[in-house]
Amino acid sequence: MGEMVKRGEALSAYRALLRATRKSFTGDSLMLKASASEVRKKFEENRDASSETEIQKLLEEAREASDFVATMIVQAKLNDRGGYEVKPDKDHAGATLEIPSEDLHIKLL
């Protein structure tokens, strides 16, 4: 019984993380493919985890990753004026924008 619950929790965490990446990387097929591959790889690497403590830690990490991807990642899109626009939605309320490169110019709308 406990084994089935763990598998169900792991599957639920896996699906939640994939949903978060699909939402955050909508329209970016390269990032969608790469993120899905990375998520699958991480779950496969930990498939044989057996201790309750380790499994709970991994599930918590997956939940935190889903939250991070859903709330902290916003795609900048090239506009017709040659600049980049970032349009955060309600999930990003209160987030701080960090520009990773000083030579990247972003216009916030």
Secondary structure per residue as TSV (DSSP state, phi and psi in degrees):
chain	resnum	aa	ss	phi	psi
A	1	M	-	360.0	-48.7
A	2	G	H	-61.2	-37.0
A	3	E	H	-61.6	-41.2
A	4	M	H	-67.3	-38.0
A	5	V	H	-63.6	-44.8
A	6	K	H	-61.5	-43.8
A	7	R	H	-63.9	-39.7
A	8	G	H	-63.9	-42.2
A	9	E	H	-65.0	-42.0
A	10	A	H	-64.6	-43.3
A	11	L	H	-63.7	-40.9
A	12	S	H	-63.5	-44.1
A	13	A	H	-64.9	-39.5
A	14	Y	H	-61.9	-48.1
A	15	R	H	-64.8	-39.6
A	16	A	H	-62.9	-40.4
A	17	L	H	-68.3	-40.7
A	18	L	H	-63.6	-41.3
A	19	R	H	-60.2	-42.7
A	20	A	H	-62.6	-42.5
A	21	T	H	-68.9	-38.4
A	22	R	H	-62.7	-39.5
A	23	K	H	-69.8	-45.3
A	24	S	H	-70.9	-29.9
A	25	F	T	-111.7	26.3
A	26	T	T	-53.3	131.2
A	27	G	T	84.2	-4.0
A	28	D	-	-114.3	87.3
A	29	S	H	-61.5	-33.0
A	30	L	H	-64.8	-47.8
A	31	M	H	-69.0	-35.7
A	32	L	H	-60.7	-47.2
A	33	K	H	-66.1	-45.1
A	34	A	H	-65.2	-41.9
A	35	S	H	-69.2	-40.5
A	36	A	H	-62.3	-40.1
A	37	S	H	-64.7	-41.5
A	38	E	H	-67.5	-41.6
A	39	V	H	-61.1	-48.3
A	40	R	H	-59.9	-43.3
A	41	K	H	-59.8	-45.8
A	42	K	H	-63.5	-41.2
A	43	F	H	-69.0	-38.1
A	44	E	H	-64.2	-40.2
A	45	E	H	-59.7	-28.5
A	46	N	T	-109.0	14.9
A	47	R	T	-56.9	-34.9
A	48	D	T	-93.5	10.4
A	49	A	-	-57.4	134.6
A	50	S	-	-124.0	-28.2
A	51	S	S	-78.1	141.6
A	52	E	H	-57.0	-41.4
A	53	T	H	-62.2	-46.4
A	54	E	H	-64.5	-43.0
A	55	I	H	-63.2	-45.7
A	56	Q	H	-62.8	-38.2
A	57	K	H	-63.5	-44.6
A	58	L	H	-65.0	-40.5
A	59	L	H	-64.9	-40.0
A	60	E	H	-65.0	-40.4
A	61	E	H	-62.4	-39.2
A	62	A	H	-65.7	-41.6
A	63	R	H	-64.1	-42.2
A	64	E	H	-64.0	-39.7
A	65	A	H	-63.5	-42.0
A	66	S	H	-60.7	-45.8
A	67	D	H	-62.3	-43.2
A	68	F	H	-62.2	-49.7
A	69	V	H	-62.0	-41.4
A	70	A	H	-71.4	-31.9
A	71	T	H	-111.1	-18.9
A	72	M	H	-111.1	-8.3
A	73	I	-	-110.2	124.6
A	74	V	-	-131.6	131.1
A	75	Q	-	-82.1	137.3
A	76	A	E	-91.9	132.4
A	77	K	E	-114.2	137.4
A	78	L	E	-68.8	128.4
A	79	N	-	-100.2	176.7
A	80	D	T	-72.9	-6.7
A	81	R	T	-95.4	2.2
A	82	G	S	87.1	7.0
A	83	G	-	-108.0	178.2
A	84	Y	E	-110.5	139.6
A	85	E	E	-117.9	139.6
A	86	V	E	-118.9	124.8
A	87	K	-	-121.0	85.9
A	88	P	-	-65.9	148.9
A	89	D	-	-109.0	-171.0
A	90	K	G	-59.8	-27.1
A	91	D	G	-66.5	-20.8
A	92	H	G	-99.2	8.6
A	93	A	T	-56.3	129.5
A	94	G	T	86.6	-3.9
A	95	A	-	-76.2	154.2
A	96	T	-	-105.1	133.4
A	97	L	-	-84.1	127.4
A	98	E	-	-117.2	128.9
A	99	I	-	-96.7	116.1
A	100	P	S	-69.7	-21.2
A	101	S	-	-132.2	133.9
A	102	E	T	-67.1	-22.0
A	103	D	T	-92.8	6.0
A	104	L	-	-94.2	120.5
A	105	H	-	-102.5	121.5
A	106	I	E	-121.9	131.8
A	107	K	E	-101.3	121.1
A	108	L	E	-88.8	134.5
A	109	L	-	-102.0	360.0
